[in-house]
Amino acid sequence: MIEYILIVFHIIILVQCSYCPIKHIHSSTPTTGFIESPGYPSAYSAPLDCVFNITTAASNVIQLSFVTFDLASKNQLSDQCLDSYLLVVVVDRHGRQHVGERLCGTTVPSSINTMQSWMQVQFVTTSANNKHRGFRIQYRILSEAAIQEPISTLGEPIFSGCGGHSTPGQLSGEILSPGYPNTYPKNSTCNWLIRVEARQRIYIRIVHLHLAPTIAECERASLTIIDGYKHENYGTDRKESVSETSEAKFCGSQLYYSEEGMKSYLSSANRIVVRLVTQEGPATSMIGEERIGFKIVWTAVEGLIGENGIDDGIVGGNGGAEACKDQFVCHGGQVCVEQGHGICASRSRLCIHSSLVCDGIHNCVEGDFSDEQHCYSREIITSAALGFSLIVLTMLVLEATTSSSIDKRKKSNGEWEM
């Protein structure tokens, strides 16, 4: 009987020790806080399986910093974290889970900075050890607007213009590679951040590209356009990746991207990173050529009009009619692969801010020049209107001057007669 009671007592203790409810932490606004292992700073118990679920609004991102980290070391036989470990899972904006390596031991891990709004921290113990205190982690929820571009490194100090960012409220702009159009630096990584309002997307058009003689020389220099919310540098994907559209890489020259639409990119949201990576400078055969490097034009997109006339694929955006109200809708048109064979497709119809019309830059998609199409006629009409107004004003002044002169003569004659 006593043995039975002791067994039940041990079972109760085991159940109590292993019980660790999921802790949900959510804030829709920027904030900071801490998560700790059960009983911290005292030694943790076993077995445990604790999950901390941290979420925030889509306009924010989550970052983790390890303040204290004191867990059991790796198993000497398997060299794996078995007795106790921490697992960090980052869930990206497509719902994919990126799982980091098991963390254990006493070395404080590096901070985990993401562009995502959902993270999970799992703490697992299988064997109790009174020597280790556990962990304390600070989480920070930040507005995505506070996240700057990645650090740029310039291999040759004589160059300038390596990296940067757009300004708040900017609707369009251009990016030039350092040294354009004569050369570009070697051993450099340049990052430019383009950020627009949360309701907008970004359309990128490569105006000129010449980084290497052939497309096979990506190691010499490459240009990559990256979705600003793409998850990088942490964890492996638990699910098989679907078609990757979160970045586009360009090498060689524009001759290898001759088909319409190949030199452009439309973001899924309001952030894009443009990255130039070089190991060598331009090839000797390129020296003296007309233009070396790249030139990019970008445009803030208010909406995208599909064939059915509604907003097509705007993440978190309004309907097409609402998003494009009082704005300019590009005409789009058709692009044909084989002329005369009826193999054609409709171009995307971007909705752009009305102030970008007739600004001297093509802001619609490749092959669609509708935003600059009738600007010459407008200039003629404007000039004619100004000329006509000037003529009318001159005639009125002359008439007023003549009338005044006649009145003076009449008055003068009347005074002489008296």
SEKOLMI-976346 format. One record per residue (C-alpha): residue number from 1; residue in one letter; x, y, z. Coordinates in steps of 0.05 Angstrom, whole numbers. Example, Ala and Ser with C-alpha at 12.3 -4.5 7.8 and 13.67 -1.06 7.14 Angstrom:
<atoms>
+-----+------+--------+--------+--------+
! pos ! code !     c1 !     c2 !     c3 !
+-----+------+--------+--------+--------+
!   1 !    A !    246 !    -90 !    156 !
!   2 !    S !    273 !    -21 !    143 !
+-----+------+--------+--------+--------+
</atoms>
This chain:
<atoms>
+-----+------+--------+--------+--------+
! pos ! code !     c1 !     c2 !     c3 !
+-----+------+--------+--------+--------+
!   1 !    M !      0 !      0 !      0 !
!   2 !    I !     56 !     48 !     18 !
!   3 !    E !     93 !     31 !    -47 !
!   4 !    Y !     29 !     45 !    -86 !
!   5 !    I !     22 !    113 !    -53 !
!   6 !    L !     94 !    130 !    -68 !
!   7 !    I !     85 !    111 !   -142 !
!   8 !    V !     23 !    155 !   -147 !
!   9 !    F !     60 !    212 !   -112 !
!  10 !    H !    118 !    208 !   -162 !
!  11 !    I !     69 !    207 !   -220 !
!  12 !    I !     34 !    270 !   -194 !
!  13 !    I !    101 !    305 !   -187 !
!  14 !    L !    121 !    284 !   -257 !
!  15 !    V !     56 !    310 !   -286 !
!  16 !    Q !     63 !    375 !   -249 !
!  17 !    C !    134 !    385 !   -274 !
!  18 !    S !    117 !    370 !   -346 !
!  19 !    Y !     57 !    416 !   -348 !
!  20 !    C !     75 !    480 !   -385 !
!  21 !    P !     17 !    515 !   -419 !
!  22 !    I !     28 !    553 !   -485 !
!  23 !    K !     40 !    626 !   -470 !
!  24 !    H !     10 !    673 !   -522 !
!  25 !    I !     41 !    743 !   -528 !
!  26 !    H !      8 !    792 !   -575 !
!  27 !    S !     14 !    867 !   -585 !
!  28 !    S !    -11 !    906 !   -645 !
!  29 !    T !     35 !    964 !   -627 !
!  30 !    P !    111 !    968 !   -617 !
!  31 !    T !    132 !    944 !   -548 !
!  32 !    T !    184 !    902 !   -512 !
!  33 !    G !    184 !    848 !   -460 !
!  34 !    F !    217 !    784 !   -434 !
!  35 !    I !    206 !    710 !   -436 !
!  36 !    E !    240 !    663 !   -386 !
!  37 !    S !    247 !    589 !   -372 !
!  38 !    P !    200 !    564 !   -316 !
!  39 !    G !    229 !    581 !   -248 !
!  40 !    Y !    283 !    627 !   -275 !
!  41 !    P !    333 !    646 !   -246 !
!  42 !    S !    328 !    580 !   -207 !
!  43 !    A !    345 !    515 !   -241 !
!  44 !    Y !    293 !    488 !   -290 !
!  45 !    S !    257 !    421 !   -280 !
!  46 !    A !    244 !    363 !   -326 !
!  47 !    P !    209 !    340 !   -368 !
!  48 !    L !    183 !    404 !   -399 !
!  49 !    D !    155 !    425 !   -466 !
!  50 !    C !    141 !    500 !   -464 !
!  51 !    V !    119 !    542 !   -523 !
!  52 !    F !    119 !    618 !   -526 !
!  53 !    N !     78 !    644 !   -585 !
!  54 !    I !     94 !    717 !   -602 !
!  55 !    T !     52 !    753 !   -654 !
!  56 !    T !     39 !    824 !   -676 !
!  57 !    A !      5 !    864 !   -731 !
!  58 !    A !     28 !    855 !   -803 !
!  59 !    S !     58 !    926 !   -802 !
!  60 !    N !    107 !    905 !   -747 !
!  61 !    V !    166 !    858 !   -740 !
!  62 !    I !    194 !    816 !   -683 !
!  63 !    Q !    266 !    812 !   -659 !
!  64 !    L !    297 !    769 !   -604 !
!  65 !    S !    358 !    783 !   -560 !
!  66 !    F !    386 !    732 !   -512 !
!  67 !    V !    401 !    763 !   -444 !
!  68 !    T !    419 !    700 !   -405 !
!  69 !    F !    429 !    630 !   -432 !
!  70 !    D !    449 !    572 !   -387 !
!  71 !    L !    426 !    502 !   -410 !
!  72 !    A !    457 !    433 !   -408 !
!  73 !    S !    513 !    420 !   -458 !
!  74 !    K !    508 !    374 !   -518 !
!  75 !    N !    509 !    300 !   -507 !
!  76 !    Q !    581 !    276 !   -510 !
!  77 !    L !    565 !    213 !   -550 !
!  78 !    S !    518 !    242 !   -603 !
!  79 !    D !    541 !    315 !   -601 !
!  80 !    Q !    468 !    335 !   -601 !
!  81 !    C !    425 !    378 !   -555 !
!  82 !    L !    385 !    324 !   -519 !
!  83 !    D !    379 !    339 !   -444 !
!  84 !    S !    351 !    409 !   -455 !
!  85 !    Y !    347 !    455 !   -515 !
!  86 !    L !    313 !    517 !   -544 !
!  87 !    L !    282 !    518 !   -612 !
!  88 !    V !    262 !    583 !   -648 !
!  89 !    V !    212 !    580 !   -706 !
!  90 !    V !    200 !    639 !   -751 !
!  91 !    V !    134 !    639 !   -790 !
!  92 !    D !    139 !    682 !   -852 !
!  93 !    R !     83 !    721 !   -885 !
!  94 !    H !     67 !    662 !   -931 !
!  95 !    G !     55 !    617 !   -871 !
!  96 !    R !    120 !    578 !   -881 !
!  97 !    Q !    156 !    557 !   -817 !
!  98 !    H !    232 !    567 !   -814 !
!  99 !    V !    261 !    524 !   -759 !
! 100 !    G !    328 !    542 !   -728 !
! 101 !    E !    379 !    494 !   -699 !
! 102 !    R !    372 !    467 !   -628 !
! 103 !    L !    406 !    515 !   -580 !
! 104 !    C !    438 !    489 !   -516 !
! 105 !    G !    500 !    499 !   -473 !
! 106 !    T !    522 !    564 !   -441 !
! 107 !    T !    544 !    606 !   -501 !
! 108 !    V !    496 !    663 !   -510 !
! 109 !    P !    466 !    658 !   -581 !
! 110 !    S !    466 !    716 !   -629 !
! 111 !    S !    404 !    761 !   -635 !
! 112 !    I !    350 !    739 !   -684 !
! 113 !    N !    326 !    797 !   -726 !
! 114 !    T !    270 !    782 !   -775 !
! 115 !    M !    221 !    819 !   -820 !
! 116 !    Q !    164 !    774 !   -796 !
! 117 !    S !    106 !    785 !   -748 !
! 118 !    W !    102 !    715 !   -718 !
! 119 !    M !    154 !    676 !   -679 !
! 120 !    Q !    152 !    615 !   -634 !
! 121 !    V !    202 !    596 !   -580 !
! 122 !    Q !    200 !    524 !   -555 !
! 123 !    F !    237 !    501 !   -492 !
! 124 !    V !    245 !    425 !   -482 !
! 125 !    T !    278 !    389 !   -424 !
! 126 !    T !    284 !    313 !   -416 !
! 127 !    S !    332 !    310 !   -357 !
! 128 !    A !    334 !    354 !   -296 !
! 129 !    N !    399 !    388 !   -277 !
! 130 !    N !    404 !    433 !   -216 !
! 131 !    K !    466 !    467 !   -243 !
! 132 !    H !    433 !    506 !   -300 !
! 133 !    R !    387 !    566 !   -291 !
! 134 !    G !    354 !    567 !   -359 !
! 135 !    F !    345 !    629 !   -403 !
! 136 !    R !    320 !    700 !   -407 !
! 137 !    I !    303 !    729 !   -475 !
! 138 !    Q !    281 !    799 !   -493 !
! 139 !    Y !    232 !    806 !   -550 !
! 140 !    R !    222 !    871 !   -586 !
! 141 !    I !    163 !    889 !   -630 !
! 142 !    L !    181 !    944 !   -678 !
! 143 !    S !    146 !    981 !   -734 !
! 144 !    E !    172 !    958 !   -802 !
! 145 !    A !    183 !   1031 !   -819 !
! 146 !    A !    239 !   1033 !   -767 !
! 147 !    I !    279 !    978 !   -802 !
! 148 !    Q !    333 !   1008 !   -846 !
! 149 !    E !    369 !    977 !   -905 !
! 150 !    P !    422 !    923 !   -893 !
! 151 !    I !    493 !    949 !   -883 !
! 152 !    S !    532 !    963 !   -947 !
! 153 !    T !    607 !    951 !   -956 !
! 154 !    L !    647 !    988 !  -1008 !
! 155 !    G !    711 !    954 !  -1031 !
! 156 !    E !    741 !   1015 !  -1064 !
! 157 !    P !    735 !   1081 !  -1024 !
! 158 !    I !    743 !   1124 !  -1087 !
! 159 !    F !    671 !   1106 !  -1105 !
! 160 !    S !    607 !   1135 !  -1074 !
! 161 !    G !    533 !   1121 !  -1077 !
! 162 !    C !    536 !   1050 !  -1050 !
! 163 !    G !    469 !   1038 !  -1016 !
! 164 !    G !    416 !   1084 !   -988 !
! 165 !    H !    341 !   1089 !   -980 !
! 166 !    S !    280 !   1126 !  -1006 !
! 167 !    T !    249 !   1184 !   -968 !
! 168 !    P !    180 !   1183 !   -936 !
! 169 !    G !    126 !   1201 !   -986 !
! 170 !    Q !    170 !   1191 !  -1046 !
! 171 !    L !    131 !   1164 !  -1106 !
! 172 !    S !    186 !   1150 !  -1157 !
! 173 !    G !    261 !   1150 !  -1164 !
! 174 !    E !    322 !   1120 !  -1196 !
! 175 !    I !    381 !   1080 !  -1171 !
! 176 !    L !    449 !   1080 !  -1205 !
! 177 !    S !    506 !   1032 !  -1191 !
! 178 !    P !    568 !   1067 !  -1162 !
! 179 !    G !    611 !   1094 !  -1219 !
! 180 !    Y !    555 !   1089 !  -1271 !
! 181 !    P !    561 !   1095 !  -1331 !
! 182 !    N !    637 !   1085 !  -1333 !
! 183 !    T !    653 !   1028 !  -1285 !
! 184 !    Y !    634 !    996 !  -1217 !
! 185 !    P !    674 !    978 !  -1154 !
! 186 !    K !    700 !    909 !  -1138 !
! 187 !    N !    691 !    871 !  -1072 !
! 188 !    S !    629 !    910 !  -1055 !
! 189 !    T !    558 !    897 !  -1029 !
! 190 !    C !    510 !    955 !  -1038 !
! 191 !    N !    440 !    954 !  -1010 !
! 192 !    W !    385 !   1004 !  -1027 !
! 193 !    L !    318 !   1002 !   -991 !
! 194 !    I !    256 !   1026 !  -1027 !
! 195 !    R !    198 !   1035 !   -980 !
! 196 !    V !    130 !   1065 !   -996 !
! 197 !    E !     64 !   1072 !   -959 !
! 198 !    A !     34 !   1007 !   -930 !
! 199 !    R !    -23 !   1009 !   -981 !
! 200 !    Q !     25 !   1013 !  -1041 !
! 201 !    R !     69 !    965 !  -1079 !
! 202 !    I !    133 !    979 !  -1118 !
! 203 !    Y !    146 !    969 !  -1192 !
! 204 !    I !    219 !    963 !  -1213 !
! 205 !    R !    242 !    973 !  -1285 !
! 206 !    I !    314 !    961 !  -1306 !
! 207 !    V !    331 !   1016 !  -1356 !
! 208 !    H !    402 !    992 !  -1368 !
! 209 !    L !    443 !    932 !  -1347 !
! 210 !    H !    515 !    915 !  -1365 !
! 211 !    L !    554 !    879 !  -1310 !
! 212 !    A !    593 !    826 !  -1348 !
! 213 !    P !    604 !    802 !  -1420 !
! 214 !    T !    564 !    737 !  -1408 !
! 215 !    I !    507 !    715 !  -1364 !
! 216 !    A !    551 !    660 !  -1334 !
! 217 !    E !    593 !    711 !  -1296 !
! 218 !    C !    548 !    721 !  -1236 !
! 219 !    E !    607 !    716 !  -1190 !
! 220 !    R !    638 !    777 !  -1222 !
! 221 !    A !    577 !    820 !  -1208 !
! 222 !    S !    502 !    810 !  -1198 !
! 223 !    L !    441 !    852 !  -1186 !
! 224 !    T !    386 !    823 !  -1141 !
! 225 !    I !    317 !    852 !  -1128 !
! 226 !    I !    290 !    824 !  -1062 !
! 227 !    D !    221 !    828 !  -1032 !
! 228 !    G !    230 !    869 !   -969 !
! 229 !    Y !    194 !    818 !   -926 !
! 230 !    K !    231 !    757 !   -951 !
! 231 !    H !    256 !    714 !   -894 !
! 232 !    E !    332 !    706 !   -896 !
! 233 !    N !    389 !    679 !   -856 !
! 234 !    Y !    353 !    637 !   -804 !
! 235 !    G !    325 !    567 !   -802 !
! 236 !    T !    304 !    516 !   -854 !
! 237 !    D !    236 !    513 !   -887 !
! 238 !    R !    192 !    458 !   -858 !
! 239 !    K !    150 !    457 !   -921 !
! 240 !    E !    172 !    447 !   -992 !
! 241 !    S !    180 !    516 !  -1022 !
! 242 !    V !    131 !    537 !  -1076 !
! 243 !    S !    155 !    575 !  -1137 !
! 244 !    E !    203 !    628 !  -1111 !
! 245 !    T !    179 !    698 !  -1130 !
! 246 !    S !    208 !    736 !  -1071 !
! 247 !    E !    271 !    756 !  -1110 !
! 248 !    A !    298 !    764 !  -1180 !
! 249 !    K !    372 !    759 !  -1197 !
! 250 !    F !    405 !    790 !  -1259 !
! 251 !    C !    475 !    777 !  -1287 !
! 252 !    G !    511 !    793 !  -1351 !
! 253 !    S !    476 !    847 !  -1392 !
! 254 !    Q !    407 !    866 !  -1416 !
! 255 !    L !    419 !    828 !  -1481 !
! 256 !    Y !    401 !    765 !  -1442 !
! 257 !    Y !    335 !    794 !  -1419 !
! 258 !    S !    307 !    816 !  -1486 !
! 259 !    E !    235 !    792 !  -1477 !
! 260 !    E !    186 !    844 !  -1452 !
! 261 !    G !    175 !    839 !  -1377 !
! 262 !    M !    241 !    804 !  -1362 !
! 263 !    K !    274 !    868 !  -1336 !
! 264 !    S !    219 !    886 !  -1287 !
! 265 !    Y !    193 !    865 !  -1219 !
! 266 !    L !    130 !    880 !  -1179 !
! 267 !    S !    133 !    873 !  -1103 !
! 268 !    S !     81 !    837 !  -1062 !
! 269 !    A !     81 !    892 !  -1009 !
! 270 !    N !    112 !    960 !   -994 !
! 271 !    R !    186 !    944 !   -986 !
! 272 !    I !    241 !    923 !  -1035 !
! 273 !    V !    316 !    916 !  -1026 !
! 274 !    V !    360 !    926 !  -1087 !
! 275 !    R !    428 !    892 !  -1078 !
! 276 !    L !    491 !    897 !  -1120 !
! 277 !    V !    545 !    846 !  -1104 !
! 278 !    T !    613 !    848 !  -1138 !
! 279 !    Q !    677 !    808 !  -1131 !
! 280 !    E !    714 !    837 !  -1190 !
! 281 !    G !    710 !    901 !  -1230 !
! 282 !    P !    687 !    904 !  -1302 !
! 283 !    A !    721 !    856 !  -1351 !
! 284 !    T !    777 !    885 !  -1394 !
! 285 !    S !    734 !    875 !  -1456 !
! 286 !    M !    681 !    922 !  -1427 !
! 287 !    I !    728 !    982 !  -1417 !
! 288 !    G !    711 !   1037 !  -1465 !
! 289 !    E !    640 !   1013 !  -1478 !
! 290 !    E !    583 !   1063 !  -1475 !
! 291 !    R !    552 !   1046 !  -1408 !
! 292 !    I !    575 !   1000 !  -1352 !
! 293 !    G !    534 !    983 !  -1290 !
! 294 !    F !    459 !    990 !  -1281 !
! 295 !    K !    404 !   1041 !  -1279 !
! 296 !    I !    337 !   1027 !  -1246 !
! 297 !    V !    273 !   1067 !  -1244 !
! 298 !    W !    221 !   1051 !  -1190 !
! 299 !    T !    149 !   1073 !  -1181 !
! 300 !    A !    100 !   1070 !  -1123 !
! 301 !    V !     39 !   1031 !  -1147 !
! 302 !    E !    -29 !   1052 !  -1119 !
! 303 !    G !    -65 !    992 !  -1149 !
! 304 !    L !    -64 !    939 !  -1203 !
! 305 !    I !   -123 !    933 !  -1250 !
! 306 !    G !   -137 !    862 !  -1275 !
! 307 !    E !   -175 !    841 !  -1336 !
! 308 !    N !   -240 !    841 !  -1296 !
! 309 !    G !   -229 !    913 !  -1275 !
! 310 !    I !   -215 !    901 !  -1201 !
! 311 !    D !   -153 !    904 !  -1157 !
! 312 !    D !   -111 !    844 !  -1175 !
! 313 !    G !    -68 !    816 !  -1119 !
! 314 !    I !    -55 !    878 !  -1076 !
! 315 !    V !    -34 !    852 !  -1008 !
! 316 !    G !    -76 !    889 !   -956 !
! 317 !    G !    -99 !    939 !  -1009 !
! 318 !    N !   -167 !    968 !  -1026 !
! 319 !    G !   -209 !    948 !  -1086 !
! 320 !    G !   -185 !    970 !  -1154 !
! 321 !    A !   -237 !   1025 !  -1163 !
! 322 !    E !   -224 !   1053 !  -1093 !
! 323 !    A !   -148 !   1048 !  -1097 !
! 324 !    C !   -146 !   1083 !  -1165 !
! 325 !    K !   -196 !   1137 !  -1151 !
! 326 !    D !   -170 !   1204 !  -1176 !
! 327 !    Q !   -106 !   1170 !  -1199 !
! 328 !    F !    -78 !   1152 !  -1268 !
! 329 !    V !    -91 !   1083 !  -1295 !
! 330 !    C !    -40 !   1060 !  -1346 !
! 331 !    H !    -70 !   1035 !  -1411 !
! 332 !    G !    -32 !    969 !  -1411 !
! 333 !    G !    -45 !    943 !  -1481 !
! 334 !    Q !    -21 !    876 !  -1507 !
! 335 !    V !     46 !    843 !  -1518 !
! 336 !    C !     51 !    791 !  -1573 !
! 337 !    V !    103 !    735 !  -1572 !
! 338 !    E !     94 !    717 !  -1645 !
! 339 !    Q !     66 !    772 !  -1689 !
! 340 !    G !     11 !    748 !  -1735 !
! 341 !    H !     -2 !    683 !  -1697 !
! 342 !    G !    -48 !    712 !  -1644 !
! 343 !    I !     -3 !    692 !  -1586 !
! 344 !    C !    -13 !    754 !  -1543 !
! 345 !    A !    -23 !    772 !  -1471 !
! 346 !    S !    -49 !    834 !  -1436 !
! 347 !    R !      2 !    878 !  -1400 !
! 348 !    S !    -10 !    895 !  -1327 !
! 349 !    R !    -47 !    960 !  -1318 !
! 350 !    L !    -14 !    998 !  -1261 !
! 351 !    C !    -50 !   1052 !  -1223 !
! 352 !    I !     -1 !   1107 !  -1206 !
! 353 !    H !     -4 !   1175 !  -1173 !
! 354 !    S !    -30 !   1229 !  -1220 !
! 355 !    S !     31 !   1273 !  -1206 !
! 356 !    L !     75 !   1223 !  -1243 !
! 357 !    V !     39 !   1235 !  -1309 !
! 358 !    C !     82 !   1275 !  -1359 !
! 359 !    D !    141 !   1278 !  -1311 !
! 360 !    G !    190 !   1256 !  -1366 !
! 361 !    I !    197 !   1185 !  -1338 !
! 362 !    H !    160 !   1122 !  -1361 !
! 363 !    N !    126 !   1097 !  -1297 !
! 364 !    C !     80 !   1045 !  -1328 !
! 365 !    V !    103 !    974 !  -1345 !
! 366 !    E !    151 !    957 !  -1401 !
! 367 !    G !    121 !    974 !  -1468 !
! 368 !    D !     66 !   1018 !  -1438 !
! 369 !    F !     82 !   1091 !  -1448 !
! 370 !    S !     12 !   1118 !  -1435 !
! 371 !    D !     33 !   1162 !  -1376 !
! 372 !    E !     78 !   1202 !  -1423 !
! 373 !    Q !     39 !   1192 !  -1488 !
! 374 !    H !      1 !   1258 !  -1497 !
! 375 !    C !     48 !   1303 !  -1460 !
! 376 !    Y !     73 !   1338 !  -1524 !
! 377 !    S !      1 !   1355 !  -1543 !
! 378 !    R !    -11 !   1381 !  -1473 !
! 379 !    E !     50 !   1425 !  -1479 !
! 380 !    I !     24 !   1454 !  -1545 !
! 381 !    I !    -45 !   1467 !  -1515 !
! 382 !    T !    -14 !   1498 !  -1454 !
! 383 !    S !     32 !   1542 !  -1495 !
! 384 !    A !    -25 !   1563 !  -1541 !
! 385 !    A !    -69 !   1580 !  -1481 !
! 386 !    L !    -13 !   1621 !  -1450 !
! 387 !    G !      0 !   1656 !  -1517 !
! 388 !    F !    -74 !   1671 !  -1527 !
! 389 !    S !    -79 !   1697 !  -1456 !
! 390 !    L !    -19 !   1742 !  -1468 !
! 391 !    I !    -49 !   1770 !  -1532 !
! 392 !    V !   -115 !   1784 !  -1497 !
! 393 !    L !    -79 !   1817 !  -1439 !
! 394 !    T !    -38 !   1860 !  -1487 !
! 395 !    M !   -101 !   1882 !  -1525 !
! 396 !    L !   -135 !   1901 !  -1460 !
! 397 !    V !    -75 !   1941 !  -1438 !
! 398 !    L !    -72 !   1977 !  -1505 !
! 399 !    E !   -146 !   1991 !  -1503 !
! 400 !    A !   -141 !   2018 !  -1432 !
! 401 !    T !    -82 !   2062 !  -1452 !
! 402 !    T !   -118 !   2089 !  -1513 !
! 403 !    S !   -181 !   2104 !  -1474 !
! 404 !    S !   -141 !   2140 !  -1421 !
! 405 !    S !   -105 !   2181 !  -1474 !
! 406 !    I !   -171 !   2202 !  -1507 !
! 407 !    D !   -201 !   2222 !  -1440 !
! 408 !    K !   -141 !   2265 !  -1425 !
! 409 !    R !   -146 !   2301 !  -1493 !
! 410 !    K !   -220 !   2314 !  -1483 !
! 411 !    K !   -208 !   2342 !  -1414 !
! 412 !    S !   -153 !   2385 !  -1440 !
! 413 !    N !   -196 !   2413 !  -1496 !
! 414 !    G !   -252 !   2429 !  -1448 !
! 415 !    E !   -206 !   2469 !  -1402 !
! 416 !    W !   -179 !   2510 !  -1463 !
! 417 !    E !   -249 !   2528 !  -1486 !
! 418 !    M !   -266 !   2557 !  -1417 !
+-----+------+--------+--------+--------+
</atoms>
